């Protein structure tokens, strides 16, 4: 079964206030088995316009990734990072579990 992912690109305007979001989002991520694969590490823009921070979180499947995002616990956490604290883009996507090239 294909995994599910959150892929987020974020600009943080208030790093101190953003810490409250990070603490609060740990609750739903633990509850739904979210696992950080990328968490704001070193990066270089290849193409296009990007935000400063990039995050990829893996879940056991797409339904679990979606359920975590729609949970009351995450809604409460999300409210802590909304503007003016940060601005971002987030997509919930189903992973690919098919054949690979070559």
C-alpha positions as CSV (number, residue, x, y, z in Angstrom):
1,X,0.0,0.0,0.0
2,X,1.3,3.5,-0.9
3,X,2.2,5.8,1.9
4,X,0.8,9.2,2.5
5,X,2.7,12.4,2.8
6,X,2.4,16.0,3.9
7,X,4.7,18.3,1.9
8,X,5.0,21.8,3.3
9,X,6.9,24.9,2.3
10,X,6.9,27.6,5.0
11,X,8.2,31.1,5.7
12,X,8.4,31.7,9.4
13,X,8.0,35.3,10.5
14,X,8.0,34.8,14.3
15,X,10.3,32.0,15.3
16,X,9.5,32.3,19.0
17,X,5.7,32.0,18.4
18,X,6.3,29.2,15.9
19,X,7.7,27.0,18.7
20,X,4.2,26.8,20.2
21,X,3.0,25.3,16.9
22,X,5.9,22.8,16.8
23,X,5.0,21.6,20.3
24,X,1.3,21.4,19.6
25,X,1.7,19.5,16.3
26,X,3.7,16.8,18.0
27,X,0.4,15.5,19.5
28,X,-1.5,14.7,16.3
29,X,1.7,13.6,14.5
30,X,2.4,11.0,17.3
31,X,-1.3,10.0,17.4
32,X,-1.4,9.3,13.6
33,X,2.2,7.9,13.2
34,X,3.6,10.9,11.3
35,X,7.4,10.6,10.7
36,X,9.6,13.5,9.6
37,X,11.6,12.7,6.5
38,X,12.6,16.3,5.8
39,X,12.5,19.0,8.5
40,X,14.0,22.3,7.3
41,X,17.4,20.9,6.4
42,X,20.0,22.4,4.1
43,X,18.6,23.0,0.6
44,X,19.3,24.7,-2.7
45,X,16.6,26.0,-5.1
46,X,16.7,24.1,-8.4
47,X,13.8,25.8,-10.1
48,X,10.9,28.2,-9.4
49,X,10.1,30.2,-6.4
50,X,10.3,28.6,-3.0
51,X,9.7,29.4,0.7
52,X,12.6,29.2,3.2
53,X,11.6,26.0,5.1
54,X,10.6,22.6,3.6
55,X,9.0,19.7,5.5
56,X,8.0,16.2,4.4
57,X,6.1,14.0,6.9
58,X,5.3,10.4,6.1
59,X,2.2,8.4,7.2
60,X,1.4,4.8,6.7
61,X,-1.1,5.7,4.0
62,X,-3.0,8.6,2.3
63,X,-6.1,8.1,4.5
64,X,-4.1,8.5,7.7
65,X,-2.3,11.6,6.4
66,X,-5.6,13.2,5.6
67,X,-7.2,12.1,8.9
68,X,-4.3,13.7,10.8
69,X,-4.7,17.0,8.9
70,X,-8.4,17.1,9.5
71,X,-8.2,16.1,13.2
72,X,-9.2,18.5,15.9
73,X,-5.7,18.2,17.5
74,X,-4.1,19.4,14.3
75,X,-6.7,22.2,13.7
76,X,-5.7,23.6,17.2
77,X,-2.0,23.3,16.3
78,X,-2.5,24.9,12.9
79,X,-4.1,28.0,14.5
80,X,-0.8,28.7,16.3
81,X,1.2,29.0,13.1
82,X,-1.2,31.0,10.9
83,X,-0.4,34.6,9.8
84,X,1.3,36.6,11.1
85,X,3.4,33.8,12.7
86,X,4.1,32.0,9.4
87,X,2.8,31.7,5.9
88,X,3.0,28.4,3.9
89,X,1.7,25.9,1.5
90,X,0.9,22.3,2.3
91,X,-0.2,19.4,0.1
92,X,-1.3,16.0,1.2
93,X,-0.3,13.5,-1.4
94,X,-0.5,9.7,-1.9
95,X,2.9,8.1,-2.5
96,X,3.8,6.1,-5.5
97,X,4.1,2.3,-5.1
98,X,4.6,1.2,-8.7
99,X,7.5,0.2,-10.9
100,X,10.6,2.4,-11.0
101,X,12.6,3.3,-14.1
102,X,15.3,1.2,-15.4
